[in-house]
Amino acid sequence: MQTIALLMKKMILAVSIVCLIVLVYACGRGNVKQISFVKNNDKTMEQMLAQAKSQKKILFVDVYTTWCGPCKWMDENTFIDTRVAEKFNKTFLNYKVDGDSFEGVNVGIIYRVDSYPTYLFISPEGKVIHRIEGMMSPEGLVQEADFVVSRNK
């Protein structure tokens, strides 16, 4: 009888520890800052360019696909970095377009996107002022953003 009671106590303790770990992890992830993107199913590229022009802001465009491993890595690592999120949310209008969607295909043709991920910094007048292809560390992306800002004051 005592062994069953002891086994039950150990089982309850183990379940409690697992629940506590899950709770701590979930709370920690809830405070993560990330780039605030407008997605292509919410607005078109034309609408985003008009908004960039009216706000006199550079448009940052993330051209991705759902099947792209490096694109997912950027979402899970670089775009959730606090420094990246603060820089991009303050400095740019951020637009995320699925390269396989109708809008994404059009963006790909107009801006010659042939690999994923591709990142475009577009002036309020609609001209590409800087282009990046592939994965980047948070530090690297912040440096690229600083470069774009310094060249377009």
C-alpha positions as CSV (number, residue, x, y, z in Angstrom):
1,M,0.0,0.0,0.0
2,Q,2.8,2.4,0.9
3,T,4.6,1.8,-2.4
4,I,1.4,2.7,-4.4
5,A,1.0,5.9,-2.4
6,L,4.7,6.7,-2.9
7,L,4.4,6.0,-6.6
8,M,1.3,8.3,-6.8
9,K,3.1,11.1,-5.1
10,K,6.1,10.8,-7.5
11,M,3.7,10.8,-10.5
12,I,1.9,13.9,-9.2
13,L,5.2,15.6,-8.6
14,A,6.4,14.7,-12.2
15,V,3.2,16.0,-13.8
16,S,3.4,19.2,-11.7
17,I,7.0,19.8,-12.8
18,V,6.1,19.3,-16.5
19,C,3.1,21.7,-16.2
20,L,5.3,24.3,-14.5
21,I,8.0,24.0,-17.3
22,V,5.3,24.4,-20.0
23,L,3.8,27.4,-18.2
24,V,7.1,29.1,-17.8
25,Y,8.0,28.5,-21.4
26,A,4.6,29.8,-22.7
27,C,4.8,33.0,-20.6
28,G,8.3,33.7,-21.8
29,R,7.4,33.3,-25.4
30,G,4.4,35.6,-25.0
31,N,6.5,38.6,-24.5
32,V,8.6,38.2,-27.6
33,K,8.7,41.2,-29.8
34,Q,8.7,40.7,-33.6
35,I,8.5,42.6,-36.8
36,S,4.9,43.8,-37.3
37,F,4.3,42.7,-40.9
38,V,1.3,43.6,-43.1
39,K,0.5,40.4,-45.1
40,N,-0.3,40.2,-48.8
41,N,-3.8,38.9,-48.0
42,D,-4.5,42.1,-46.1
43,K,-3.1,44.7,-48.6
44,T,-1.6,44.7,-52.1
45,M,1.8,45.9,-53.0
46,E,0.2,48.9,-54.6
47,Q,-1.6,49.8,-51.4
48,M,1.6,49.4,-49.4
49,L,3.5,51.7,-51.8
50,A,0.8,54.3,-51.5
51,Q,1.0,54.1,-47.7
52,A,4.8,54.3,-47.8
53,K,4.5,57.4,-50.0
54,S,2.0,59.1,-47.7
55,Q,4.0,58.3,-44.6
56,K,7.4,59.1,-46.3
57,K,8.7,55.7,-45.1
58,I,10.8,53.1,-46.8
59,L,9.0,49.8,-47.5
60,F,10.6,46.6,-46.3
61,V,9.3,43.6,-48.2
62,D,9.9,40.0,-47.1
63,V,9.2,37.8,-50.2
64,Y,8.9,34.2,-48.8
65,T,7.3,30.9,-49.4
66,T,5.6,28.5,-47.0
67,W,7.9,25.7,-48.1
68,C,11.2,27.7,-47.7
69,G,13.4,26.5,-44.8
70,P,15.5,29.6,-44.6
71,C,12.3,31.7,-44.6
72,K,11.0,29.8,-41.6
73,W,14.3,30.1,-39.9
74,M,14.2,33.9,-40.3
75,D,10.6,34.0,-38.8
76,E,11.7,31.9,-35.8
77,N,15.1,33.5,-35.2
78,T,15.8,36.9,-36.8
79,F,12.4,38.5,-37.0
80,I,11.6,37.9,-33.3
81,D,14.9,39.5,-32.1
82,T,14.1,42.5,-30.0
83,R,16.7,44.7,-31.7
84,V,15.4,43.8,-35.2
85,A,11.8,44.3,-34.2
86,E,12.4,47.7,-32.6
87,K,14.5,48.9,-35.6
88,F,12.1,47.7,-38.3
89,N,8.8,48.6,-36.6
90,K,10.1,52.2,-35.9
91,T,11.9,52.8,-39.2
92,F,10.0,51.0,-42.0
93,L,6.6,49.9,-43.2
94,N,6.9,46.1,-43.2
95,Y,5.2,43.9,-45.8
96,K,5.3,40.1,-46.0
97,V,4.3,38.6,-49.3
98,D,4.0,34.9,-50.2
99,G,5.9,34.3,-53.4
100,D,3.5,31.6,-54.4
101,S,0.4,33.8,-54.1
102,F,-1.0,35.8,-57.0
103,E,0.3,39.0,-55.4
104,G,3.7,37.4,-54.7
105,V,4.1,36.2,-58.3
106,N,3.4,39.8,-59.5
107,V,5.9,41.2,-57.0
108,G,8.4,38.6,-58.1
109,I,8.1,39.6,-61.7
110,I,8.2,43.3,-61.1
111,Y,11.2,43.1,-58.7
112,R,12.9,40.1,-60.3
113,V,12.7,37.8,-57.3
114,D,14.1,34.4,-58.2
115,S,15.1,33.0,-54.8
116,Y,13.6,32.9,-51.3
117,P,13.9,34.6,-49.0
118,T,14.4,37.9,-50.8
119,Y,14.2,41.2,-48.8
120,L,13.6,44.4,-50.7
121,F,13.9,47.9,-49.3
122,I,11.8,50.1,-51.5
123,S,11.7,53.9,-51.6
124,P,8.3,55.7,-51.2
125,E,8.6,56.3,-55.0
126,G,8.7,52.6,-55.6
127,K,12.3,52.0,-56.5
128,V,14.4,49.2,-55.0
129,I,17.1,50.9,-52.9
130,H,18.6,47.8,-51.4
131,R,18.1,44.0,-51.8
132,I,19.1,41.0,-49.7
133,E,18.8,37.3,-50.5
134,G,19.0,34.5,-48.0
135,M,19.2,34.1,-44.3
136,M,20.7,36.7,-42.0
137,S,21.5,36.9,-38.3
138,P,19.7,39.6,-36.3
139,E,23.0,41.6,-36.1
140,G,23.4,41.4,-39.9
141,L,19.9,42.5,-40.6
142,V,20.2,45.5,-38.2
143,Q,23.4,46.4,-40.0
144,E,21.7,46.2,-43.4
145,A,18.8,48.4,-42.1
146,D,21.3,51.0,-40.7
147,F,23.0,51.0,-44.1
148,V,19.7,51.7,-45.9
149,V,18.8,54.4,-43.5
150,S,22.2,56.1,-43.7
151,R,22.0,56.1,-47.5
152,N,18.5,57.5,-47.7
153,K,18.3,60.4,-45.3
